[in-house]
Amino acid sequence: MDRRRQLLDVALAVLHEEGADRLSLGHLAARAGVSKPIPYEHFGTRSGLLIEPCKELDGRQVTALRDALRSVRTNSVDTADVLATAYIHCSADTGGECALMIGGHRREKEAAEAFSALIQGGLIRAA
């Protein structure tokens, strides 16, 4: 497993187990068993750490939707079914990670701007 993937997985675990307020670069290093500079090398700032899991989850969901739409016939019923199914899977698969990060960190400008762009694009829901 590559280091970035490990750090993202641990960050998501911290969100679920301890909440967004505990997700810091230092705490991530301790939980991942790496030296403190490692998360800084991968994410730069705490805002960067908050943004990356959402971007990754967003990318996975967009890819899944595009793949599903490629396989659908060109009628509105099949397209609506694919869109509804993708929406349900997106909600279930993301487990609320982005909502946790958004809700706890609107005051951080960099994170707030990135989350706002994702929300405006309809890719995640506001908390």
C-alpha atoms as one frame of an Amber mdcrd trajectory, in Angstrom:
protein
   0.000   0.000   0.000   1.410   3.387  -0.833   1.928   5.951   1.906  -0.679
   8.433   0.654  -3.344   5.714   0.516  -2.407   4.647   4.048  -2.715   8.214
   5.316  -6.088   8.743   3.630  -7.400   5.487   5.087  -6.239   6.470   8.575
  -7.728   9.972   8.142 -11.115   8.442   7.311 -10.842   6.162  10.336 -10.102
   9.158  12.583 -13.158  10.940  11.198 -15.418   7.993  11.958 -13.956   7.110
  15.339 -12.989  10.480  16.819 -14.654  13.190  14.739 -13.394  15.965  12.507
 -12.026  18.088  15.345  -9.400  15.415  16.095  -8.195  15.208  12.501  -4.908
  17.076  12.452  -1.654  16.380  10.661   0.101  15.552  13.937  -2.636  13.227
  15.129  -2.731  11.570  11.710   1.025  10.925  11.935   0.640   9.338  15.361
  -2.299   7.160  14.307  -0.563   6.087  11.080   2.720   5.319  12.866   4.774
   7.713  10.756   6.934  10.698  11.610   5.193  14.047  11.828   6.664  15.506
   8.593   5.163  12.714   6.437   1.531  13.991   6.460   2.816  17.525   5.834
   4.678  16.262   2.739   1.486  14.681   1.380  -1.155  17.270   2.332   0.709
  20.495   3.160  -1.827  21.919   5.571  -4.715  20.770   7.701  -7.061  22.155
   5.057  -5.276  20.058   2.465  -5.815  17.030   4.674  -9.524  17.816   4.929
  -9.927  18.341   1.198  -8.145  15.259  -0.156 -10.507  12.533   1.117 -13.479
  14.419  -0.342 -11.730  14.850  -3.680 -10.908  11.167  -3.757 -14.430  10.091
  -2.842 -15.807  12.541  -5.385 -13.551  11.148  -8.112 -14.619   7.586  -7.375
 -18.303   8.519  -7.530 -17.945  10.479 -10.774 -16.087   7.575 -12.378 -18.760
   5.107 -11.253 -21.525   7.334 -12.644 -19.758   7.801 -15.987 -19.196   4.058
 -16.280 -22.851   3.370 -15.521 -24.060   5.981 -18.011 -21.908   4.461 -20.768
 -23.791   1.190 -20.403 -27.296   2.677 -20.502 -29.516   2.871 -23.545 -30.434
   6.319 -24.722 -33.928   6.452 -23.246 -34.945   8.591 -20.316 -36.236   5.744
 -18.120 -32.946   3.838 -18.190 -30.964   7.038 -17.690 -33.116   8.067 -14.715
 -32.659   4.614 -13.194 -28.874   4.830 -13.517 -28.824   8.325 -12.011 -31.041
   7.334  -9.073 -28.982   4.217  -8.391 -25.734   6.200  -8.565 -27.103   8.788
  -6.134 -28.089   6.117  -3.626 -24.727   4.358  -3.944 -22.903   7.667  -3.543
 -24.753   8.433  -0.320 -24.172   4.943   1.041 -20.555   4.605  -0.095 -19.253
   7.916   1.229 -20.571   7.293   4.726 -20.826  11.000   5.484 -17.075  11.698
   5.602 -17.356  14.873   3.567 -20.264  16.129   5.640 -18.221  15.586   8.799
 -15.302  17.533   7.383 -17.428  20.341   5.997 -19.495  20.767   9.134 -16.518
  21.038  11.437 -14.281  23.183   9.284 -16.206  25.863   7.433 -14.030  28.507
   9.107 -10.875  27.330   7.337 -10.793  29.363   4.143  -8.952  26.901   1.891
 -11.147  23.976   2.922 -14.329  26.062   2.789 -13.588  27.159  -0.785 -12.869
  23.607  -1.954 -15.970  22.219  -0.260 -18.062  25.032  -1.726 -16.893  24.113
  -5.224 -17.760  20.454  -4.652 -21.204  21.386  -3.295 -21.940  23.789  -6.151
 -20.985  21.086  -8.616 -23.605  18.878  -6.980 -20.994  16.300  -6.087 -21.486
  16.398  -2.319 -24.253  17.606  -0.039 -23.841  20.435   2.427 -23.760  19.390
   6.079
